[in-house]
């Protein structure tokens, strides 16, 4: 699991790290790594885009080391926007445009969890909660997220300061308490039901096995790195 913390949280996985911990307790061999980025409010745009670059690099580096691993992306608040911009590309006003995650990198992503996403758009299939309004930085290009809808849960409740353009910080901080177990179970189910594509080389010939997320369950053998970044 690759985890992006919320604004102003200390370096590490932040409060959403509790979801990653639940998954690790249920799935032996799974592990997680925090995205290293500023997570500041004072220079939010540059901070968020630093997070996008850092998470994208983590995905790329991990897949190079462990090409058959299953990856879950988790983000809270600013971290949730980071997750969305990584997979869907950046299309929000005030932010520099970035491309969507390439197929070569997205093929291993089997679950996405966003909590309190400032780029939330109401009425999308992946939305969970009772929010009725867009976030403070609504995503303009939601079509680019459509292919991820079945593996995504985006949690947002009414009056959340950031994802619902409301005025309640307590609502914004409540998602792990309210939805944490649901989010962990969602990741576990997606890991169990996915079969990640892998490529192997034999006698100089490249061959592909498996299929993308959403296929029948299978198990893979993973190498263990010093700091794992994916749910396998």
JOJOZI-V719524 format. One line per field, one symbol per residue. phi: phi as a letter, one per 20 degrees, with the letter a starting at -180 (. if undefined). A space follows every 10 residues. Layout:
# JOJOZI-V719524
phi = ???
This chain:
# JOJOZI-V719524
phi = .dcdfegmff gpemffgfff fgfffedgne bbbefebfle efcgffffff ffffffffff ffffecfdfd dddcbdlgff fggfffeene cegndffcff ffgfeffefd bccccmffeg cfnegefcpd fccfffcffe deffegfdgf ddcdebdgmg gdecldcdfg ffeefffedg ffffffffff ffedcffccc cclndecdcn bfgoeffbdc edfeefcfcc ed
